[in-house]
Amino acid sequence: MADFGFYKDVFLGDRIPEKHFASLAQRAMEVLQSYERAYRVNVPGEDSYRMAICAMAETLHDYSKRSSGMTAASVGEVSVHYESGDNAQKNLQRELYRKASIYLDITRGVGV
């Protein structure tokens, strides 16, 4: 599993505070393990698995910072939209899969 030193020094991450990294990385690893049970997952490089965990942990961190009650906010010409409920969960799952796919070869479907 990736540790905070790997996140900071190799992945070059700076969005997750050290005190939150271990729990987010654990959750990311659990999601990757579920992918390994459901799909074919090939790890193309030595650090690919840990890089995927870091990317997914950042996604989990970003989603956890969003306010579940707010659906949109505007300040001047800048506006932000947050999903809520099932839509937010589906988008989170989609984004986690996308982040993992950047570093790992994940094949859906039957046999290759």
MOPE-V514861 format. One record per backbone hydrogen bond with DSSP energy under -0.5 kcal/mol. NH is the residue of the N-H (numbers start at 1). CO is the residue of the C=O. E is the energy in kcal/mol with one decimal. If there is no record, write none. Layout:
nh/co/e
NH/CO/E
NH/CO/E
This chain:
nh/co/e
7/3/-2.4
8/4/-2.8
9/5/-3.0
10/6/-2.2
11/6/-2.4
13/7/-3.2
17/15/-0.5
20/17/-1.6
21/17/-1.1
21/18/-0.6
22/18/-0.7
24/20/-1.8
25/21/-3.1
26/22/-2.1
27/23/-2.0
28/24/-2.4
29/25/-2.5
30/26/-2.1
31/27/-1.8
32/28/-2.4
33/29/-2.4
34/30/-1.7
35/31/-1.9
36/32/-2.2
37/33/-1.4
38/34/-1.6
39/35/-3.5
40/107/-2.0
41/39/-0.6
42/40/-0.5
42/105/-3.0
44/42/-0.9
48/45/-0.9
51/47/-2.5
52/48/-2.4
53/49/-2.1
54/50/-2.2
55/51/-2.5
56/52/-2.6
57/53/-2.6
58/54/-2.2
59/55/-1.7
60/56/-2.6
61/57/-2.5
62/58/-2.7
63/59/-2.5
64/60/-2.0
65/61/-1.3
66/62/-0.6
66/63/-0.7
68/66/-0.5
73/80/-2.5
75/78/-3.0
78/75/-2.1
80/73/-3.0
82/71/-2.1
87/84/-0.9
88/84/-0.6
89/85/-1.8
90/86/-2.6
91/87/-2.3
92/88/-2.3
93/89/-2.5
94/90/-2.4
95/91/-2.4
96/92/-2.6
97/93/-2.1
98/94/-2.2
99/95/-2.6
100/96/-2.4
101/97/-2.2
102/98/-0.8
102/99/-0.8
103/99/-0.7
103/100/-0.9
104/100/-2.2
105/42/-2.6
106/104/-0.9
107/40/-2.9
107/105/-0.6
108/106/-0.6
